[in-house]
């Protein structure tokens, strides 16, 4: 086996190049591990790999083994047409499948002379040389780092070795960023429904209230409570009761806008924040939620319960019904329980003064 000492005797210039490359890699590694935000980590990795290899383009795609799909996450130097295909299934026998199966860095010095290279998008893009490095954690490939050039290139084993070392740092950084994101998400979401939790409600409500004041925009607040939930639990059992809460969460998510925030407030209570929604818009949104929960919740429980559920709702808006966190929360809470007292499956709000 060739050793560093052998290389030093045989080719001091190669050794000097490798030491210089390793020094660059260590500097790069410090940058790569300096963030725990996945998007920033990926961008740092790609920029560093392109700089080390002096190549003008590149991308990183993360791999989902369960679906056998690669998803493009970050890219530089590539056209809109090339990156428009941001998710693709790994086909058998192709270059990507080879990289994933072998788990080693792979180089193409001239795509025009590589008979196996038949990626029409890459050919149209004008990519003439590339290195693809699998990003591995414990021998499991979690993605691929690509660096590209638009002219043929010569690569030696040292190039592949240096980029593979960077790939190892990159994979560890991606794994750490994902773990951090998962921990952060668990701290801010409800474990059963996946909605934001009570703590996040307090934070986001304060932020949205400040934003509404600053820009003089309305803010809708919708509080929902599942009717007769204790009786439902007693009749069908707590596991089915959990399915009810998940069903309500899914219906709310499908019904409200992408810009709205939905929270499991506690127990069988839910709250939604509707940015820039006045009283009329907030009432309309609340009515859509009420009607769909009444109509659709039984479908989510098919085989577990003979009936669905209904919800009682209170609706308040800033600044119409209050201008403070505590004031608005008390108003909407009082309105919710007024709806409960007056027959359930209803919406209550303050009349125009």
Secondary structure, DSSP 8 states (H G I E B T S, - for coil): ---HHHHHHH-HHHHHHHHHHHHHHHHHHHHHTT---HHHHHHHHHHHHHHHHT-SEEEEEEEETTTTEEEEEEEES--HHHHT--EEE--TTSHHHHHHHH-S-EEES-GGG-TT---HHHHHHT--EEEEEEEEETTEEEEEEEEEESS-----HHHHHHHHHHHHHHHHHHHHHHHHHHHHHHHHB-TTT-SB-HHHHHHHHHHHHHHHHHHT--EEEEEEEETTHHHHHHHH-HHHHHHHHHHHHHHHHHHS-TTSEEEEEETTEEEEEEET--HHHHHHHHHHHHHHHHHHHHHHTTTT-S----EEEEEEEETTS-SSHHHHHHHHHHHHHHHHHTTSS-EEE----
